Amino acid sequence: MPGRAEAGGAETVPVTTGRRAAYLVVLIVLPVLLPALAIPAAWGWGVGPRDLVIAVVMYLVSIFGIAIGYHRLFTHRSFKANRPLRLALMLAGGMAVEGSVTLWAAEHRRHHKYADREGDPHSPWRYGDSGLALLRGMLHAHIGWFYTARRRSSRAHWVPDLLADPDVRRFDAAYPLVVLLSFALPAAVGGLWSMSWAGAWSAFVWGGLVRYAVVHHVTWSVNSIAHTFGERPFRTRDRSSNVRWVAMLTLGEGWHNWHHVEPACARHGVLKGQLDPSARLIRWFERAGWAHDVRWPRSGRLAGRLAARTTDPARGRVADQIADRGAGPPS
């Protein structure tokens, strides 16, 4: 599936060889290598409770930063936030080390326009829909596209609203420092907590390196897994699906089917049993007065986009779930 982006034009810009090499190391090689190296490390000196606490906190900050900040706030404008919250969410998203907010949002907006069609930067269906072709496509969607793409999304085309924001421009300029902070912070906390260099080093390994690798694989599983497997209760033009374990790891992002119906909706898990911690946190922000103009789902819109499988008894159950709890903010 040769993407429209690779044909040139205002939507994309060429990527230099040096930048592609950096993507290869930072976004492909290290996220694969670091978890493998962590296994003998865990076997050798183990993982203490201090390192687990630091790693889990850093994981939650990173995933919430991507899910609520980079994704729902800056990319899709699902809600508005006061300036301190915007800055905090932007910083938390940057701690995931997935790129500047403008580039992340530009790639994702292009993905939504061309989802699973020509022009999608990371569709798992790029090479076909069976056997090795699909396996190759899933690898492409998960991490391969970072290196194979000769062109990336043009920020001037896709995110002019973000480029016009002085805070976003300053954040993009300071992004290398944010990356440094993402690894220095757990090391500093571990060192001060244990009052030792050994504690700083182990926290750097687990709360910095391993956490960063796990965050990447969890995030990109939405591109690869949740566009290949899972349930699709709502009609879409693409193959976006709901995968429960992906949703749990991504704090709600794996309820991907409804998200592709209504990208600007602040809540992705709209059916009974679909826990969406990111939507709940947005609701808490709203109640505190830090967020406003939140775009919650509407029951009429939900019912209108149910997959047209009139002979499937599951359709009636989904309709009941919509009536039960689908509309509005998390209860």
N, C-alpha and C positions, 0 to 999 in steps of 0.2 A: 504494500500500500504506500506508494511514494507520496509523501505528504505535500499538500499544496504549499506548505511553508517552505519546503525545499526547492520549490520552483522559483523562489525569489519574490520580490514585491515588497510593499510597505509593511506587511505583517511580520516579516522576519528580517534578521540581520545575520551576516556571516559570522562564524566563530573562528577565531585564530587557532593555529595549531597549538600554541602555548596554553591557551585557555582550555582547549580540549584535553591536553595532557594533565592539567590541573584537575579537571573534572574526573578523569580516569583514576587519579590517585585518591582524591578526597571523597568522591561520591560512589566509586565502584570498588577499588582495590581495598581501601582501609575498612569500609563497612563489612566486607567479607572476611578480611584477614583478622581483624581485631577479636571478633567472637571466637574464632578458631584458636587464637593465642590465649584467650581467657580460660579455656578448658584446662590446659596444663597449669596455669597460674592458680586456678581454683583447687586443682588437685594438690599443688605444692604447698601453698600456705593458706588456702581456704578463703572464704569471704566472711568477714566478721559482721556483727549487727550494725556497727557504726558505718561501714562501707555500704551496707544494704540500705540503710536509712538515707544516706546522702545520695545514692544512686536513684532510689525511688523518688525522692523529692525532685532531683534534677530531671528525671524522666517526666514527671507530672508537669513541671514547669515547661519543658520543651514541647510536650504533646498539646497541652492546653494553649501554649503560645501559637502553635501551628493551627490547631483546630478553631480556636476562637479568634485569635489575632490575625494571622496571615490569611486564613481561609474565610471565615464568616464575616469578619469586620472589614478587612482591607480589600479582599478580592471581590466579595459579593455584596458588601454593604448591607448585611442583614440587620444591622442595628447601628446606632450612633452612640459614641462614647465621649465622655468629657476628656479633656486633654491628658490629665494624669493617667487615666485608664488606657487611653490610646498609646501613650508612650510605654506604659508597663507591658501591654500586650505585644507591642512591636519588639521590645527588648526580649520578652519571653520567646517569641517566635524566632528571633535571631539566634537564641541560645541552642536551637535545634541544629544549627549549622547546615541549613538547607539553601542558603543563598540569601541575598538581600530581599526585602519585602517586595520591591518593584519587579524584580525578575521572577520571583515565585508567583506573584499575582499575574504577571503577563503570560507565563506559560499556562497557568491554570485557566485563565479566561479563554485562551486559544483552544485548550482542551475541550471546554464546554461548547464552544461554537462548532467544533468538528468531531465531537465525541464518537469514537469508533468508526470514523469515516476518513476519507482522504483529508489530510491536514491535521489530524490529531497527533500531537507530538509523542504520545506514549500509549497507543492502543495495543492490547495483547492480540488483537485480530489482524495485525498488520500483514502477516505472511500467510494467512489462511486459517481455517477452522478445524483442522484435524491433525492428529498425530504430532509429528515432530514440528510441523509448521506452527501449531498452537503453542507447543512448549517453547519454541524459539521466540514466539511473540510475547509470551509471558515474561521471559527473561529480558526481552527488549523493554517491556512496559515497566518492569521492576527497577532495573538499573542501567540496562544497555543503552537506552536512548540518550543518556547524558554524554556518552562518548561518540556514538555513531552519528548523531545529528550534526550536519555541517552548518546548520543555521539554527538560531534560537529566536524566540519571540521578541519582537521589537517593542521596547518599553514605550517609545513615543507613540506607537500605534495603539497598544493595548491598555496602557495605564496612564494616560495623560492627567487624569484626576490625581493620581498619587504623585506624579512628578511635579504637580503644581503645589504640593503641600510642603512647606519649608521644613517641618519636622521629619517628614519622610526623606527628603533630600539629605538632611543632616545625618539621619540614621544610615542611609546607604553609604555615605562618605565614611562613617565611623564603623562600618560593618566588620572590618578586620579586627578592630578592638573588641567587638562583641564576641567574635569567635574566640579570641584570646581569653576573654572573661569566662566563656562557657567551660573552658578547661581549667583555668586558674582558680575559679570560685570553689569547686569541690575539693581541690587540693588544699586550698587555704583553710576551708572548714575542717577537713580531715586533720590537717596539721595542728590547728588550734584546739580541736576537740581532744586529740590524743597528746598534744604537746610533744610531738616527735616528727622527725623527717620521715620515718617509716609510715606513720599515719597519713602524712601528706601524700606520699607516693602511692599507697594502696587506694586512697580516695581518688587520686588522679586516674588510676587505672580503671576502677569500677564506676565511679561517679562521673568521670570525664570520658575516657576512651570507649569503654564498653557501652556505657549509656548512649553515647553519640551514635555508635554503630547500630544498637538495637532500635533507637528512635528512627533511624533511616529506614531500616527494613520494615518496621511497623507502619510507618507513613506510606512507603511505596507499595505496601501490600494492597492499599486501596486501588492503586492503578492496575495492579496485576491480578490479584485474587478477586476483588469486588467488581471487576469487569469481565470475569470469566465464569465464576461459579455463583451459586446462591439463588435466592428467590427474587422474583420481579412482580410484586403485586400491582404496581402502577405502570401504565403505558408510557414508554419512552421511545425515542428514535434510536437509542443506543442500547448497550447490554449492561448498563449499570445495575448492580444487584445488591441485595442485603446479605451480609455474611456476619453471623453473630460474633464469632471469635475475633474477627477484625474490628468490629464495632467496640468490643470490650477493650481491646488493646489500644485503640485510637480514641477512646473516650467519646464515642458516638459517631465518628466519621464513617464507619463501616455500614451504617444504614444508608447505603449509597443510592438506592433506587429512587426514593422520594427526592433526594437532593438533586438529581438530574431532571426531575419534573419541575421543581421550584428551587432553582439555585440560590435565590436570595432569601429563602426561608431560614430563620435562625435555628429551627429545630429539625433535625434529620430523622430521629426515631419517633415516628408519629403513630405507630400502631402499638397495641397492647403488648407489654413485655419488652419493648424496644427501649432499653435504658440509654439515655443520652446525657451523660454528665456535663458535656459542654453546653448544651441548651439549659440545663439546670443552673449552671454557674452564670450564664447570661441573665437568667431570670433573677438570680440574687443581685447581680449588678443593677438590674432594672429597679428592683425593690429598694436598693440603697440610693437610688437617684443618680448612679454613675453612668447608666445606659438608658437610652430612650429611643423612641421610634423603632421598637423591635418588631420585626416582621414574623409574627407567629402564624402557624398554618390555619387555614379556614376549612371548615368541614365540607362546604359545598365544593371547593376546589379539590379536596381529597377524594370525595365520592365521585366526582366527575372524571378523574383520571384513573380509576380502577381498571385494571386489565380486563378486556372484554372477553372473559371466559365464562359465559353464562351457564355452561353445563358443569362447571366446577363448583362443588359445594363450598370450597374454600373461599370463593368470592363473597358469599353471604357472611361468612365468619369475619372476613376483613371489613366488610361494611359495618358489621356490629362493633368491631373494634374502633372504627372511625367515630361512630356515634358515641361510643363509651368514653374515649379519651383522646381522639386524634387532633381535635382543633385546639387552638390557643396555646398558652405556655405550659410547661410541665406542671403538673398538679403537686 
